[in-house]
Amino acid sequence: MVGKRKFPSNLRLIGFDVDGVFTDGRFYLSDQGVESKAFNTQDGYGIRQVIDAGLVVAVISGRQSKSVDIRMAELGVTYVIQGCENKVGALESLIEKLGIAADQTAYVGDDIPDLPVMRRSGFGIAVANAVAAVKAECDLVTVAPGGAGAVREVCDFLLAATRIYRN
């Protein structure tokens, strides 16, 4: 059961949902069926800082979006798993591929489909606009909502926490 676990001192992987975490949960759909999303540039800088610090960043999303592929490539995110019906299975595959343990992972989400992967990870983080059930089970809740600096807040927290443990 998730709920106020200690931050993993040996964190290696941070996973993120997209809609509601990197974005405010909305997407725009044109009459021609073209989807667009808004990403926060400060969140992007945070992701780059985390990657530069040696943490592996992954995106595990239930939806499929070309704009996510483009943005994550710009940021240098190596593992982008979209259209994922089994987020726990995706996390397990990454754990195996990277040769790490589940307790060396954290996951950031906002809605019910994120709960199983948050429970499986070593540390669950909910954004401020997450549904109540997710907030109730996570280990940390951001002050900022998704799409408005929550990812950056998580990155800053991770950088500060990992520096404490590594120094």
TAWO-V350875 format. One line per field, one symbol per residue. phi: phi as a letter, one per 40 degrees, with the letter a starting at -180 (. if undefined). psi: psi as a letter, one per 30 degrees, with the letter a starting at -180 (. if undefined). A space follows every 10 residues. Layout:
BEGIN
phi->???
psi->???
END
This chain:
BEGIN
phi->.cigcccccb dbbbbbcbcg bcbcgcbbbc ccgccbbbbc cccccccccc ccchccbbbb bccbacccdc cccdcgccbb bbgccbcccc cdccdcccgb bdccbbbbaa adccddcccc ccabbbcdcc cdccdcbcca bccccdgbhc ccdccccccc ccccccb
psi->kljhlkkjfh kfkkkkldkf dflgfllkjl fggkkllkkk eeeeeeeeee effgkkkkkj kflkkeeeee eeeefgjejj jlhjfieeee eeeeeeefhl leggllkkaf leffeeeeef lfkkkklegl leeeefflfk kleklkfhge eeeeeeeeee eeeeef.
END
